[in-house]
Amino acid sequence: MQLPSGKKIYFASDFHLGVPNEKSSKEREHQIVSWLNSISKDAHEIYLVGDIFDFWFEYKRAIPKGYTRFLGKIAELVDNGIKIHFFTGNHDMWMFDYFENELGVTIHREKITFEYNKKKFLVAHGDGLGPGDHGYKFIKKVFRNKFCQWCFARLHPNFGIWLANFFSKKSRQHTEEDKFLGEDKEWLITYCKKKLTEDNYSYFIFGHRHYPIDFKLGEDARYINLGEWISQDKHFAVFDGNELSLKKLDA
C-alpha cells in the first residue's frame, strides 16, 4: 500500500484509563483527546496498541462506565474517515464486539503485519511474545478461554470490575520497568531478531513494556516500544511515509 501524500500513520499504547484514580484518569483522558484532535488533520490511520484501559470487560448488556470523551472522539474520527485499530492488551483483552459495532474500529487480538511505502511493519501489544514469562503465558490462555469468560460474566459488575481492577494493579506493577534492561534481557528484542530470520521487516512496534525504546536491529530494521501514558513522559510514534519516529508528547 502507498500512504497518501501528506498523510501519516500514528501509534500509541498503554493509556491505562481508569488508574490510579478517577481525577488523574480524567486528566489523562483530556490529554488523549487533545492529542487525537491534533493529529486528526493528517492521520490516515491510528493504531492504539493495547492496554488503552486498565480494565475492560463487556458484559452482554453492560460495559464499564466512563471514558465518554475518549469514546466520543474515537467515533468522530472514524465517522470522518480515519481508520482506527484497537489491539487488545493484557489489561483489556476482554473486548468483544462493542467497539466494532458501536464505534466502527478494527479490533486485533493477535499481532498483525502490513506494508506501506515498501516498509514492512509488525505490530502487537507485546505481551507473551519472546522467551520466558511462562506463568503469564499460561494465565493469558486461561483468560482467553471462552468458558472462563462466561464464568466471569456471571459475576455482578460491581464485584467483577472491582476484582479485575485489583488484579490489573498487580499486573501493572509486574510490567513496569523504568530502564533499558540490555539487549540480551529485553525479550521483545529477542523476539524481533527471531522474526528477522523469517522475513524482512522494517519496523517492530509494541507496547506493554512501559518504557519508550527505539532500538536499531540492523541496517534496515528497528524495534520501537511506545512506552505508556500514566507518567509525565508520554510517547507516540508516527510514520510519515519515509521514516518512523518516536516522539514525546508536548505538554
C-alpha positions in Angstrom: 0.0 0.0 0.0 1.0 3.6 -0.6 0.5 6.3 2.0 -1.5 9.2 0.5 0.6 12.4 0.1 0.6 14.5 3.3 -0.9 11.7 5.4 0.7 9.9 8.4 0.2 6.8 10.5 0.2 7.2 14.3 0.8 4.6 17.0 0.2 4.9 20.8 -0.4 2.4 23.6 -0.8 1.9 27.3 -3.1 4.8 28.2 -4.4 2.7 31.2 -7.5 4.8 31.5 -9.1 4.2 34.9 -6.0 4.4 37.1 -4.6 5.5 39.5 -7.8 7.3 40.4 -10.8 9.0 38.7 -9.2 12.5 38.8 -5.9 11.5 37.2 -7.6 9.3 34.7 -9.9 12.0 33.6 -7.0 14.5 33.2 -5.2 11.9 31.1 -8.3 11.3 29.0 -8.4 15.1 28.2 -4.8 14.9 27.1 -5.5 11.9 24.9 -8.5 13.6 23.3 -6.4 16.7 22.7 -3.7 14.6 21.1 -6.3 12.9 18.9 -7.6 16.3 17.9 -4.1 17.5 17.0 -3.3 14.5 14.7 -6.7 14.3 13.1 -5.7 16.8 10.4 -3.1 14.5 8.8 -3.9 11.0 10.2 -4.5 8.3 7.7 -4.7 5.5 10.3 -4.3 5.4 14.0 -3.1 2.3 15.9 -3.9 2.0 19.6 -1.7 -0.8 20.6 -3.3 -2.3 23.7 -3.9 -1.5 27.4 -5.9 1.5 26.4 -8.0 0.8 29.5 -6.6 -0.6 32.8 -9.6 -2.9 32.7 -12.3 -3.6 30.2 -15.0 -6.3 30.2 -18.1 -6.2 28.1 -21.0 -7.8 29.8 -23.7 -8.8 27.4 -25.9 -5.9 28.5 -23.4 -3.6 30.2 -19.9 -2.1 29.7 -17.7 -0.2 32.2 -18.9 3.3 32.7 -16.8 6.4 32.0 -14.4 7.4 29.2 -17.2 9.3 27.4 -15.0 12.0 25.9 -12.5 9.4 24.6 -15.1 7.1 23.1 -16.9 10.0 21.5 -13.7 11.3 19.9 -12.9 7.8 18.5 -16.4 7.6 17.0 -16.0 11.1 15.5 -12.6 10.2 13.9 -14.0 7.0 12.4 -17.0 8.9 11.1 -14.6 11.4 9.4 -12.9 8.6 7.5 -9.9 7.8 9.7 -9.3 4.1 10.2 -8.6 3.2 13.8 -7.1 -0.1 15.0 -7.5 -1.3 18.6 -5.3 -4.0 19.9 -6.3 -6.0 23.0 -3.7 -5.9 25.7 -3.3 -7.9 28.8 -5.4 -5.4 30.7 -8.3 -5.1 28.2 -8.3 -8.4 26.4 -12.0 -8.9 27.2 -13.0 -6.5 24.5 -15.6 -8.2 22.3 -17.8 -6.6 19.6 -18.9 -3.3 21.2 -16.1 -1.2 19.7 -16.5 -2.7 16.3 -20.3 -2.4 16.2 -20.7 0.9 18.0 -17.5 2.9 17.1 -16.5 1.3 13.9 -12.9 0.5 14.9 -11.0 -2.7 13.9 -10.1 -5.0 16.7 -6.9 -7.0 16.7 -6.3 -9.8 19.2 -3.0 -11.1 17.7 0.0 -9.5 16.0 -0.5 -8.1 12.5 1.8 -7.3 9.6 1.3 -4.8 6.9 3.3 -2.8 4.4 3.3 0.9 3.5 5.6 2.6 1.1 7.7 -0.6 0.8 8.2 -0.6 4.6 7.0 -3.8 6.4 5.6 -3.4 9.8 4.9 -5.9 12.6 2.6 -4.5 15.3 1.4 -6.2 18.5 0.8 -5.3 22.1 3.8 -7.4 23.0 2.6 -9.4 26.0 3.6 -13.1 25.9 6.0 -12.6 23.0 9.6 -13.8 23.1 11.2 -16.2 25.6 10.4 -16.5 29.3 7.3 -15.3 31.3 5.8 -18.8 31.1 3.5 -18.0 34.1 1.8 -15.1 32.3 1.5 -17.1 29.1 -0.4 -19.7 30.9 -2.7 -17.1 32.6 -3.3 -15.5 29.3 -4.6 -18.8 27.9 -6.9 -19.1 30.9 -8.2 -15.5 30.5 -8.9 -16.1 26.8 -10.8 -19.3 27.4 -14.4 -18.9 26.4 -15.6 -20.8 29.4 -13.6 -18.7 31.8 -15.0 -15.6 30.2 -18.5 -17.0 30.6 -17.9 -17.7 34.3 -16.6 -14.2 34.9 -19.7 -12.7 33.2 -21.8 -14.4 35.8 -20.4 -12.1 38.5 -22.2 -8.9 39.2 -20.4 -5.9 37.5 -19.9 -4.1 40.8 -17.9 -7.1 42.2 -16.4 -8.3 38.9 -15.0 -4.9 37.9 -13.6 -4.4 41.4 -11.9 -7.8 41.4 -10.4 -7.2 37.9 -9.1 -3.8 38.9 -7.3 -5.3 41.9 -5.5 -7.8 39.7 -4.9 -5.2 37.0 -2.9 -3.2 39.5 -0.8 -6.2 40.4 -0.2 -7.0 36.8 0.8 -3.4 36.1 3.4 -3.4 38.9 4.9 -6.5 37.4 5.1 -5.0 33.9 6.7 -1.6 34.8 10.4 -1.3 34.3 11.8 2.2 34.2 15.1 1.4 32.5 16.5 -0.4 29.5 17.5 -3.9 30.6 20.1 -4.6 28.0 19.9 -6.2 24.6 20.1 -9.7 25.8 17.5 -9.3 28.6 14.8 -7.4 26.6 12.5 -10.3 25.5 10.9 -8.3 22.7 14.4 -7.6 21.1 15.0 -11.4 21.2 11.6 -11.9 19.5 12.4 -9.3 16.8 15.7 -10.9 16.0 14.0 -14.3 15.6 11.3 -12.8 13.3 14.1 -11.2 11.1 15.4 -14.7 10.3 12.0 -15.5 8.9 11.2 -12.3 6.9 12.4 -8.8 6.2 10.8 -6.2 8.5 11.5 -2.5 8.7 9.7 -1.8 12.0 8.5 -3.8 15.0 6.1 -1.7 17.1 5.0 -2.8 20.6 3.5 -1.5 23.8 3.3 -3.4 27.1 6.9 -2.6 28.2 6.0 0.8 29.8 9.4 2.2 28.7 10.0 4.0 25.4 12.6 2.3 23.3 14.0 3.0 19.8 16.5 0.1 19.1 18.3 -0.4 15.9 18.2 -4.1 15.0 20.4 -3.8 11.9 20.9 -1.7 8.8 17.2 -1.7 7.9 15.2 -2.7 11.0 14.2 -1.1 14.2 12.3 -2.1 17.4 10.0 0.7 18.8 8.3 0.4 22.1 5.7 3.1 22.6 6.0 3.5 26.4 3.0 4.5 28.5 0.8 7.5 29.3 0.5 7.1 33.1 3.6 9.1 33.9 4.5 12.6 32.6 6.6 11.3 29.8 4.0 10.3 27.2 5.2 9.0 23.9 3.8 8.0 20.5 5.2 7.0 17.1 4.4 8.5 13.7 5.2 7.2 10.2 5.3 9.9 7.5 5.8 7.7 4.5 9.6 7.7 4.7 10.6 7.3 8.3 9.1 6.2 11.6 9.8 8.5 14.6 9.3 8.0 18.3 8.1 11.3 19.7 7.4 12.7 23.2 4.0 14.4 23.7 4.5 18.2 24.2 2.6 19.1 27.3 
